[in-house]
Amino acid sequence: MASSEVEVVNYALSLLGEGAITSLTDNSETARVMNLKLSLVRDALFRLCQPSFARKRSILVPTSNTPAFQWDFEYQLPVDRVAIVSIDEYYLDAVYDGGFPFEIEGDKLLTNISAEIKLRYIFKETNVVKWDPLFVRLIGTALAMESAYDITGSNTNLENINGLYERSLRESRAADGREQHNMGLNTNAVHRRF
């Protein structure tokens, strides 16, 4: 398991055949590129993979605002939300099948439901120590792909890194998926993770 963001970055750099950095704020082009891309890659993969180590729960209550039209109630979404996993007993994909009509506008959830809403969501887990080792490898390979040309001036290794990324993505999703179960959620429309 990685102990720091620098360790994740150095894994990516090793895939590119580059030397390690000591800090994301090093006075080098490599550190600047990695510092620029790390949070973007991390947040995109949190949204794509929805790993269990980055899940939270929250109870939402309606705000005092009323949407201008179509919906009767507005709920404030958590500020650290990257993606929504489920609303009440419905996984997000099932929600669109009519189980829970809603719309997301910016940081608000709009609906005609006035009761408390039980929300499961993915948040920005920035503590690298809590990341699953397969997810660390996934972020490292994605970071290597994103920064290959910027750092090496070449895309020579990109095909090999892309293959490792695809394998890492499958393995990370499969491992995380094995640790999930129904937990009493709507069994007629369970979210298909991959």
ChimeraX attribute file (.defattr): number of C-alpha atoms within 10 A of each C-alpha:
attribute: neighborCount
match mode: 1-to-1
recipient: residues
	/A:1	15
	/A:2	17
	/A:3	12
	/A:4	14
	/A:5	21
	/A:6	21
	/A:7	19
	/A:8	22
	/A:9	28
	/A:10	22
	/A:11	23
	/A:12	28
	/A:13	24
	/A:14	15
	/A:15	21
	/A:16	23
	/A:17	12
	/A:18	14
	/A:19	11
	/A:20	16
	/A:21	18
	/A:22	11
	/A:23	17
	/A:24	18
	/A:25	14
	/A:26	12
	/A:27	10
	/A:28	11
	/A:29	12
	/A:30	22
	/A:31	21
	/A:32	15
	/A:33	16
	/A:34	26
	/A:35	18
	/A:36	13
	/A:37	17
	/A:38	22
	/A:39	15
	/A:40	12
	/A:41	18
	/A:42	21
	/A:43	20
	/A:44	15
	/A:45	18
	/A:46	23
	/A:47	19
	/A:48	14
	/A:49	20
	/A:50	23
	/A:51	20
	/A:52	17
	/A:53	15
	/A:54	18
	/A:55	19
	/A:56	16
	/A:57	15
	/A:58	13
	/A:59	13
	/A:60	18
	/A:61	16
	/A:62	19
	/A:63	11
	/A:64	8
	/A:65	10
	/A:66	13
	/A:67	11
	/A:68	8
	/A:69	6
	/A:70	10
	/A:71	16
	/A:72	15
	/A:73	22
	/A:74	25
	/A:75	21
	/A:76	14
	/A:77	20
	/A:78	18
	/A:79	9
	/A:80	12
	/A:81	17
	/A:82	21
	/A:83	20
	/A:84	18
	/A:85	19
	/A:86	20
	/A:87	22
	/A:88	17
	/A:89	20
	/A:90	24
	/A:91	23
	/A:92	22
	/A:93	15
	/A:94	20
	/A:95	19
	/A:96	13
	/A:97	11
	/A:98	8
	/A:99	17
	/A:100	18
	/A:101	13
	/A:102	18
	/A:103	14
	/A:104	12
	/A:105	10
	/A:106	8
	/A:107	12
	/A:108	15
	/A:109	17
	/A:110	21
	/A:111	19
	/A:112	13
	/A:113	15
	/A:114	12
	/A:115	10
	/A:116	12
	/A:117	16
	/A:118	16
	/A:119	20
	/A:120	22
	/A:121	24
	/A:122	25
	/A:123	23
	/A:124	17
	/A:125	17
	/A:126	14
	/A:127	11
	/A:128	17
	/A:129	14
	/A:130	14
	/A:131	19
	/A:132	19
	/A:133	14
	/A:134	18
	/A:135	24
	/A:136	25
	/A:137	22
	/A:138	26
	/A:139	26
	/A:140	28
	/A:141	29
	/A:142	25
	/A:143	27
	/A:144	28
	/A:145	22
	/A:146	18
	/A:147	22
	/A:148	22
	/A:149	15
	/A:150	15
	/A:151	19
	/A:152	15
	/A:153	9
	/A:154	11
	/A:155	15
	/A:156	12
	/A:157	16
	/A:158	18
	/A:159	11
	/A:160	11
	/A:161	22
	/A:162	15
	/A:163	12
	/A:164	17
	/A:165	21
	/A:166	14
	/A:167	12
	/A:168	21
	/A:169	21
	/A:170	16
	/A:171	15
	/A:172	20
	/A:173	19
	/A:174	13
	/A:175	14
	/A:176	19
	/A:177	17
	/A:178	8
	/A:179	8
	/A:180	9
	/A:181	9
	/A:182	9
	/A:183	8
	/A:184	7
	/A:185	15
	/A:186	15
	/A:187	13
	/A:188	8
	/A:189	15
	/A:190	17
	/A:191	18
	/A:192	10
	/A:193	12
	/A:194	8
